[in-house]
Amino acid sequence: MSVFIKRLFFACVIIAAALMVCMNGSGLGLLLVLAAVVIPHRFRLRWFLPMLFILSAAVHLAAVYAIEPAPVSDFARMVDAAQQAAAGDFSFQNLPYYFQWAYQTGFVLWEALLLRLFGSMASIKIANALLLSGINCLIYLFARRFAGEQAAQSAALLYLATAFPTLLTCVLTNQHVSAFFFLLALYVLTGGKAFSLPRALAAGVLLAAGNILRPEGIVILAALCGTVVFALIMRRSLRGSRRILCGTAAVLAVYAAVSAGASWAVSASGVNRYGLSNNWPEWKFIVGFNHETNGWYSAEDRARFDEAHQSDTPAEITEQSREEEKQLIRERILCAPPDFFRLMSGKLYGLWIANGLGFPLGHLNSPEVRVCGIRGSVIYQYAAALDRTVFAAAALLALFGAMALMRRKPEEQEISAVLPPMTVLAFFTVFLLVEVQPRYVFLPQIFLYLVAAAGICAVHGRLCSGGSRRQSDGSENDGARV
């Protein structure tokens, strides 16, 4: 009896301590990080992939039904256009927004398809939740190739514990579906007989699909090309590299062909006569180098140049405005070094450090709002602390992972291991040049967690040369070694 009482007392103390820790978002974040890193290392998790998908779907669907932010900004414009398109009305193409950034039409059609099939905006959020669950599974499958089974499980659980991607499912954003296709494309390309023609063709189609839904494909392609160049440098010879070079060329060709074909189809069908083009490419750079907003959106810049970029604006006025815009960009770049440093610091903070919960939870961030008797601002701050704590741990693990991967010998490097850090580097560089928002980190954050898998493996003391201890998933990377 005394043993039972001691165990009961010990259990009560542990539960009380855990509850006290969880009173703060950072405390819960630390507990989730420890659980994600330790549990796969201490216990053998059978049937992990289906369990991960079910758990992820449950968490994400719960968020979708618990949080219902109103569509705002671009999200409101696109869902309004999608509702028109679902009814067969494509007059939204006459709006200046769909002339200046016609490439948004791809996501409008995706939303219109879901609305046509299911008749509810909730279907878009549910699709986001399921696609995010798929992304979580792909993180596990991708990381398993170079970091081992247990570290891959930890990375997937760590991503699931991050509040930002889960809460973003509540927003009608194009990031989930696009990121799913991008990650699936790279997973297909680097698996099995990596860079073989069938895999390259499939990857090119998937990359193009992701880019049609959100135009970030050029950054993924830059990272892929950088990885291939790294592979060639490490080999110091073209011997045995023919498949990688031909596969990369096939990816680029298919990507370009599918993208051009989709743009032509959108234009020829009358959905949007401007296709999927970007008729104001200077805009992202104008805002990206705005010192007053630290690279965030600027209403003043929009008001200053917007009239020159309308569909009925005479060509000479548009060209004159473009010259003025380029001059403004040069002036903002060629500023005093301290000013430029402050701009870059502000952009890095806005993208990588500030939380991205404004769109999903911004409506709660007010003392006047109450949910079940709790002030909305308290809920917002709790979620922000939870999100930033888990992400900070993932970033630290990614730093360990990058250093561990760099210590591998050249002949032990794998393309699947080089590609994630190369992608993070590509996004890091690109966002120094263009507009930033906290939610824009969604896609590079996925690859950061892949790098974190290598860091978790290093923490476990299991980062073996070339990933020789990884458990086979039936798709060994034949030819994927650098």
Protein Blocks (a to p, Z undefined) as FASTA:
>chain_A
ZZmmmmmmmmmmmmmmmmmmmmpmklmmmmmmmmmmmmmmmpccehklmmmmmmmmmmmm
mmmmmpccddehjllmmmmmmmmmmnopaklmmpmklmmmmmlmmmmmmmmmmmmmnopa
klmmmmmmmmmmmmmmmmmmmmmmmnojklmmmmmmmmmmpmklmmmmmpccfklmmmmm
mmmmmmmmmgcjehiaklmmmmmmmmmmmmmmoccklmmmmmmmmmmmmmmmmnopaehp
lmmmmmmmmmmmmmmmmmmmmmmmmmmnomamnljadfblmlmmmmmmmmklnopacfkl
mmmmmmmmcfklcfklmmmmmmmmmmmmmmmmmpcfklmmmmmmmmmmmmmmmccklmmm
mmmmcfkbcgehiafklmmmmmmmmmmmmmmmmmmmmmmmmmmmmmpcfklpcfklmmmm
mmmmmmmmmmmmmccdfklmmmmmmmmmmmmmmmmmmmnopacghhlmpccehiacehia
ZZ
